[in-house]
Amino acid sequence: MTRLDALWALLLGLALWQALVWLTGAPPFILPSPWRVAQAAWKSRVLIAENALVTGTEVLLGLLLGTLLGALTAIQLALSSLTRRLLLPILVFTQAVPVFALAPVLTLWFGYGMGSKIVMAVLIIYFPVTSAFHDGLMRAEPALLDLARTMGATRGQIMRRIRIPGALPALGTGLRLAAVYAPIGAVIGEWVGASRGLGYLMLLANGRAKIDLMFASLLTLAVLTVLLHRLVTGLAGYLERRAAGLRRI
C-alpha cells in the first residue's frame, strides 16, 4: 500500500464516520464526530502523549522479550525430538486458555505497574512467534540437510547454517502477527489494573463520559499499532532478503 492509498483510505474512513453520525443522529456522548474527536485530541495532546509513551514502552518491551523467548523455544524444539514431544502439547494446550482471562492473575502477581502489561504482551505473542519460526525451521530443504550430514556437520552447525537462515522469512511472518497482537495484550492489562497508559485513559474517559477523549485515545492506539506494524514489516523484509542472500552463498 502506497502513501497515497493510505491517505485515500483514511479520508474514506473519516467520511463514512461522519456520514454515520449524520444518518443516525447520535448525540456526541454516544458517537462523537471526527471533528469533536480531533478537538479533544488537540486539547488533551499532552495527556494522550504521556499515556501513549507508557503503552508504547510496554508494547516494545513485550515484543522484544516475546520474540526472543519464542525464537529460542522454536530452536530448542527443532533441535530436540524429546523437547517436541514434551513441550509442543503443552504449548497447544495453553492456547485453549484465553490469555485475557490471565490478566487479573498477572496483575496480582506483578502489580499494577508496567511489569504485568509486559508479561501480558509477551504471552499473547509468544505462541505465534514460536509456531511460525518452528515451522520454518522444520521446513529446511531435505537435499541441503542430507548434504550437510554427509559432510559430517553437527546438529548445531546445521541449525546455524541451514535451518535458521532458511526460517528467517517464517520468523518475519510471526513478527508481523506479533506487532498486531502485542498492543492488544498491553491494553487488556491496562484495563484490568493500571494508573497509566492508553487503556487506562480510555477507561478514565469513559467513566467521566468524555467519549471524544476515549475515541482520541483509541485512534492513538490504532496509529501506534500501524506504525509498529510498518516497522516490523520493514524488519521482516530485511530478514527475507538476508535469507535469500545466505541461500545464494
C-alpha positions in Angstrom: 0.0 0.0 0.0 1.4 3.4 -1.0 1.1 6.5 1.0 -1.5 7.9 -1.4 -3.6 4.7 -1.0 -3.3 5.1 2.8 -4.4 8.7 2.6 -7.4 7.9 0.4 -8.3 5.1 2.8 -8.1 7.5 5.8 -10.3 10.0 4.0 -12.8 7.4 3.1 -12.9 6.2 6.7 -13.5 9.7 8.1 -16.2 10.3 5.5 -18.0 7.1 6.5 -17.7 8.0 10.1 -19.1 11.5 9.6 -21.9 10.1 7.4 -22.8 7.6 10.2 -23.0 10.5 12.7 -25.4 12.4 10.4 -27.5 9.4 9.4 -28.0 8.1 13.0 -28.3 11.5 14.6 -26.4 10.0 17.6 -25.6 12.5 20.4 -21.9 13.3 20.9 -21.8 11.3 24.2 -22.7 8.2 22.2 -20.9 8.8 18.8 -18.8 12.0 18.5 -17.9 13.3 15.1 -14.4 13.2 13.7 -14.1 17.0 14.3 -15.0 16.6 18.0 -12.5 13.8 18.4 -9.8 15.9 16.7 -10.6 18.8 19.1 -10.4 16.5 22.1 -7.1 15.1 20.8 -5.6 18.5 20.4 -6.9 19.8 23.8 -5.5 16.7 25.6 -2.5 16.2 23.4 0.0 16.2 26.3 -2.1 13.8 28.4 -2.5 11.4 25.4 1.2 11.6 24.5 2.3 10.8 28.1 0.0 7.7 28.2 0.9 6.7 24.7 4.6 6.7 25.7 3.8 4.3 28.5 1.8 1.9 26.3 4.4 2.1 23.6 7.1 1.2 26.0 5.1 -1.8 27.3 4.4 -3.0 23.7 8.0 -2.7 22.5 9.5 -4.5 25.6 6.8 -7.2 25.3 7.5 -7.6 21.6 11.3 -7.9 22.2 11.0 -10.3 25.1 8.3 -12.4 23.4 10.2 -12.6 20.1 13.4 -13.6 22.0 11.7 -16.3 24.0 9.7 -17.5 21.1 12.7 -17.8 18.8 14.8 -19.6 21.5 11.9 -22.0 22.1 11.5 -22.7 18.4 15.2 -23.5 18.0 15.1 -25.9 21.0 12.0 -27.6 19.6 13.8 -28.1 16.3 17.0 -29.4 17.9 15.4 -32.0 20.2 12.7 -34.5 19.4 12.2 -35.2 23.1 11.5 -31.5 23.7 9.0 -31.5 20.8 7.1 -34.5 22.3 7.0 -32.9 25.8 6.6 -29.2 25.1 4.5 -29.0 21.9 1.4 -30.5 23.5 1.8 -28.0 26.4 2.1 -25.1 24.1 -1.0 -26.2 22.2 -2.9 -26.7 25.4 -2.0 -23.2 26.6 -3.8 -21.7 23.6 -7.1 -23.3 24.9 -6.8 -20.9 27.9 -7.9 -17.4 27.0 -4.9 -15.1 27.6 -7.2 -12.3 28.5 -8.5 -14.4 31.5 -5.0 -14.4 32.9 -4.8 -10.6 33.1 -6.2 -10.3 36.7 -3.8 -13.0 37.8 -0.9 -11.3 36.2 -1.9 -8.0 37.8 -2.0 -9.8 41.2 1.4 -11.4 40.7 3.3 -8.5 39.0 1.4 -5.5 40.4 -0.2 -2.5 38.7 2.9 -1.2 37.0 4.4 -1.9 33.6 5.5 -5.4 34.6 2.1 -7.1 34.3 1.4 -5.4 31.0 4.7 -6.5 29.5 4.1 -10.1 30.6 0.7 -9.9 29.1 2.1 -8.8 25.8 4.8 -11.5 25.9 2.2 -14.2 26.5 0.0 -13.1 23.7 2.8 -13.1 21.0 4.9 -16.0 22.3 2.9 -18.7 20.6 2.6 -17.1 17.2 6.3 -16.4 17.0 7.3 -19.8 18.3 4.9 -21.6 16.0 5.9 -19.6 12.8 9.6 -19.9 13.4 9.5 -23.5 14.4 7.5 -24.3 11.2 10.2 -22.5 9.2 13.0 -24.4 10.9 11.4 -27.7 10.2 10.9 -26.9 6.5 14.5 -26.8 5.6 15.4 -28.3 2.2 16.0 -32.0 2.6 18.7 -32.0 0.0 20.7 -29.5 1.9 20.2 -31.4 5.2 21.4 -34.6 3.6 24.4 -33.0 2.1 25.3 -31.4 5.4 25.0 -34.7 7.2 27.1 -36.4 4.6 29.8 -33.9 5.1 29.8 -34.5 8.9 28.0 -31.4 10.0 26.7 -31.4 13.6 23.2 -30.5 14.6 24.3 -27.2 15.8 26.1 -26.4 12.6 23.1 -27.5 10.5 20.9 -25.2 12.7 23.2 -22.2 12.3 24.0 -22.5 8.6 20.9 -24.1 7.1 17.8 -24.2 9.3 17.9 -20.7 10.8 18.8 -18.8 7.5 16.0 -20.7 5.7 13.5 -19.9 8.5 14.1 -16.2 8.7 11.1 -15.4 6.4 8.9 -17.5 8.6 10.1 -15.6 11.6 9.2 -12.4 9.8 5.7 -13.7 9.4 5.5 -14.4 13.1 6.8 -10.9 13.8 4.0 -9.3 11.7 1.4 -11.1 13.7 3.2 -10.2 17.0 3.1 -6.5 16.0 -0.6 -6.6 15.8 -1.2 -8.7 18.9 1.2 -7.0 21.3 -0.7 -3.8 21.7 -3.9 -5.8 22.5 -2.1 -7.6 25.3 -0.8 -4.4 26.8 -4.1 -2.6 26.7 -6.0 -5.5 28.1 -3.6 -5.5 31.0 -4.2 -1.7 31.5 -7.9 -2.3 31.5 -7.6 -4.7 34.4 -5.5 -2.5 36.5 -3.2 0.4 35.8 -2.7 4.1 36.6 -1.1 5.0 33.2 -1.4 4.0 29.6 -3.9 4.4 26.7 -6.1 1.6 28.1 -6.3 3.3 31.4 -7.0 6.6 29.7 -9.8 5.1 27.7 -11.4 3.7 30.9 -11.0 7.0 32.7 -12.6 9.0 29.8 -15.4 6.5 29.5 -16.1 6.8 33.3 -16.3 10.5 33.0 -18.5 10.4 29.9 -15.7 12.0 27.8 -16.4 9.8 24.8 -14.5 12.1 22.4 -11.3 11.7 24.5 -11.9 7.9 24.6 -12.1 7.9 20.8 -9.0 10.0 20.6 -7.1 7.6 22.8 -8.4 4.6 20.7 -7.3 6.3 17.5 -3.9 7.0 19.0 -3.6 3.3 19.9 -4.5 2.4 16.3 -1.8 4.8 14.9 0.8 3.2 17.2 -0.2 -0.2 16.1 0.0 0.7 12.4 3.5 2.4 12.9 4.7 -0.7 14.8 3.4 -3.0 12.0 5.1 -0.9 9.4 8.4 -1.0 11.4 8.2 -4.8 11.8 7.2 -5.3 8.1 10.4 -3.5 7.2 12.4 -5.8 9.5 10.6 -8.8 8.1 11.6 -7.7 4.6 15.2 -7.4 5.7 15.1 -10.9 7.1 13.7 -12.3 3.9 16.4 -10.5 1.9 19.0 -11.8 4.3 17.7 -15.3 3.9 17.9 -15.0 0.2 21.4 -13.8 0.3 22.5 -16.6 2.6 21.0 -19.2 0.3 23.0 -17.8 -2.6 26.3 -18.1 -0.7 
